[in-house]
Amino acid sequence: MKKRWFWTATAVLTAADQLLKYSAEQNLEKGEERPLTDRIVFRRVENRGLCLNLLSEKPELVKGLSAGAAGCVTVLQAAALLRKRGLWTNMGLALLTAGAWSNTFDRFARGYVVDYIGVRSGNKKLTDLTYNLGDFLIAAGTLILSLAVLLSPGSRKQRGKAEAAIKDDL
């Protein structure tokens, strides 16, 4: 696959999340929710911290951590594309980078991250959690990237060498 496809996918997914966040802000009051299905709701929540509002009282630290993480995954994505890593590695990094930049953009432009997807369940704490597309991209990218690394032929060779060294020590 062409390298530019991964950069394009990153940009398009970042823009899609920004459009959905804009829609939530334009169409919903803070805390308001509308059902999309019997379980999924469209709601507007302003998250001033990291995951679950962690460090919400330290906005500058949150911005710095967010920008640092987005920068790191962008460098990893560029390095993977230059080294011609596999499809799954590049796909995972594209998703991870898109989610990271979308949430980082929010923190700098708005001062908070707009979350807008909720899932109703029997558990109130789980029902109260709200996500955005960027969060799902980060989770999917992390999962794909982890599987790509764990299942790559290079990692199997390394595991085999490590297991052989352990057996020799015993």
N, C-alpha and C positions, 0 to 999 in steps of 0.2 A: 504494500500500500504506500501511497505517496505520503511524505512527511507532512505536507501542508494539510492533508485531511485531518490529522490529529489536532493541529493548531486551529483549523476551522471548526472542528467539533467542539473544542474547548471554548472558543469564542461564541458559538451559537448557543451552547448550553448555558453559558454565563448570561447571555442576553435573554434567553428564555426565562431564567429564574428572575432576572431583574424585571421583566415584563409582568410576571405573575405577582411579584411583590408590589409593583406599581398598581396593578389591578386591585390587590387587597387593600392598599391604602386609599384608593379612589372610591371603592365601592362598599367598604365596611368601616364602621366606627371601631375604635380600639375596644377589644373584648367581644365585639359582635361576631356571631357565627351564623352560617347558613348551611343547611344540609345539602350535600352533593349526591349522596346515596344514603341508605339507611345506616351506614357505619362511618362514612367519610364526611367530614365537615370542612367548609371553607371558613376560616376565622382569621382575625387579625390580632397578632400578639407582637409586642415590641420587646425583644430580648436584648438587654443592654450588656450582658456578660457573654461568657463562653457557653458551652453546653449546660443547660439547666440553670442559666443565669449565674454561673460560677464567676466570681470576681467582678460582679456587676458594679461594685462600689469603686473599682479601679479602671475606669474607661481607657486611660492612656496605656496601661499595661495590656489590656485586652486588645487594643489597636496594634500595639507593637508585636504581641504574640501572633495575632492574626496575619499581619503583614509579613512577619518572619516565616511563618509556616507556608503562606502562599508563595513567597519568594523561593523557599527551599523546594517545594514540589515543582515549581516552574523550572528551576535549574535541573532537577532530576528528569523532568520531561524532555528538556532540550538535550541533556546528555544521553538519554535512552534513544532519542531519535538520531543523534549523531553516531552512536555506536551500533545502530541498526538492530535494536533489541526486537523481540518478538511482538506479534500483533497484540497479544493479551497484556503484556507489560505496557505497551504504548496506549492501549485502550484504557487500562486502569489508571494510568497517570493522567490521561486527558480528562477523565471524569473527576478525579481527585482535584486536579488543578482548577477545573471549572467551578466546582463547589467552593473551593477555598477562596478564589478571587471574587465570586459573587458575594459571599458573606463579608469578605474584607472590604469590598466596595461599600457595602451598606454601613459598616462601622465608621468609615471615614466620611461618607456623604450624609448619612442620617444621624449617626451617633448611636445607632442600635441596628440589630438585624430584624427584618420583618419575617415572621413565621406565619404560615397561613394554612397548613394542612393538619387537621386533627383526625384522630380515629377514635370512635366511640367503642368502649368496651365495658365489661362488668366492673372493672377496677377504676375508681375515681382518679387515682394518681396517674394511671396510664392514659385515661381519657383527657386529662388536663394537659398532657404533653402536646406541643405543637411544633411542626417542622416546616421546612421549605424545600424546594427542589434541590437547592445546594446541599442540604444535609443528606438527602438521599444519594446525590452524586458522590459525596465524600464517602458514604458507607459502601456504595457499590464499587467505587474505585479502589477503596482499601481492600475489599473482599477479592476483587479480580486480581489486583496486584499481588496480594498475599498468595493466592492460588498459583499465579504465574511463577512466582519465585519458588514456592514449595514443589511444584510439579515440573520445573524446568530440568532438562537433562544435566545441566551443570550442578544443580543442587543435589541431585541423586548421587553424582560422583563424589561430591564433598561429604555427603552423609555416609557413603560407603567407606571412604577413607577414614572418617572419624570413628565409625564402628570398628574398622579393622585395627585402628590404633588402640581403642579401648580393649579389644580382645587381646592384643599383644601385651597390654599392661596387666591383664588378669593372669 
